[in-house]
Amino acid sequence: QQQVKQSPQSLIVQKGGISIINCAYENTAFDYFPWYQQFPGKGPALLIAIRPDVSEKKEGRFTISFNKSAKQFSLHIMDSQPGDSATYFCAARRSSNTGKLIFGQGTTLQVKP
Amino acid sequence: GAGVSQSPSNKVTEKGKDVELRCDPISGHTALYWYRQRLGQGLEFLIYFQGNSAPDKSGLPSDRFSAERTGESVSTLTIQRTQQEDSAVYLCASSYQGNGEQYFGPGTRLTVT
C-alpha cells in the first residue's frame, strides 16, 4: 500500500527526443506527487509536482501526466538535452500523514548528444 | 539564501562504532526530515520533526538509530554500533511547513568497513 513503483530503471534517449518515466501507486490516500532530479553527489531537487485534481501539469520542457483511475503518473521530458542526464525519482505523499515522501526506485536517464 | 547543509560529507567508520550525522536546515523551516538512500535505490524515510510536536520515528529501521532536533534548528542522526548494511547516503530535507516543498541537502555518505 505504501509502495511507489517506478519504471524503467534506466533510459537512453537521443538529444531532442522525448523521455518518459512512469510511476504507479496503490494508496488512494496519496494526494501529492512530486518528481525529483538528482545529479551525482548532490541531493534531490524538486522538478515538478502535481495534485490529483488535475490530469496534467507543464513547466517548460517537463510535463506530468496523472491518471487517477489507473493510479499512475508519468514524467515527460520534451526536447531532451544532455544536461538532463540525471537520476529521476517519483514520489507520493499523504498530506495528512506528516508530509513524509514515499519514493520510487529511480530512473537513470542518459541523453546522448 | 543558504540551503540545507550536512556534515560530514563523507564518513568512513569501522563496524561497531557509533556515528553522528549533522543537518542544518534552511532558516525558518519548521519541518525536518531524514532519509536514507542505499546505492542504486530510492530514498527511504527515517524520521520527521515538526516544531515542538512529537517526531514521527516510524521509518527508523532499528533501535540503533536515533535522532534529535533542538527547536527548529540543527538535527543530529546517531547510529550506534554501526553495521555494514548501514552503509548508505543519509539525506536531510527541510520544508517551511509539514506539507511544504522539501529542500534536500547534499547528503552524508556513510561507509561502514
Interface residues (C-beta under 8 A of the other chain):
Chain A: V4 Q6 Y32 P34 Y36 G41 K42 G43 P44 A45 L46 A49 F89 A91 R93 S95 T98 G99 K100 L101 I102 F103 G104 Q105 G106
Chain B: V4 A31 Y33 Y35 G40 Q41 G42 L43 E44 F45 Y48 Q50 D56 G59 L91 A93 S95 G98 N99 G100 E101 Q102 Y103 F104 G105 P106 G107
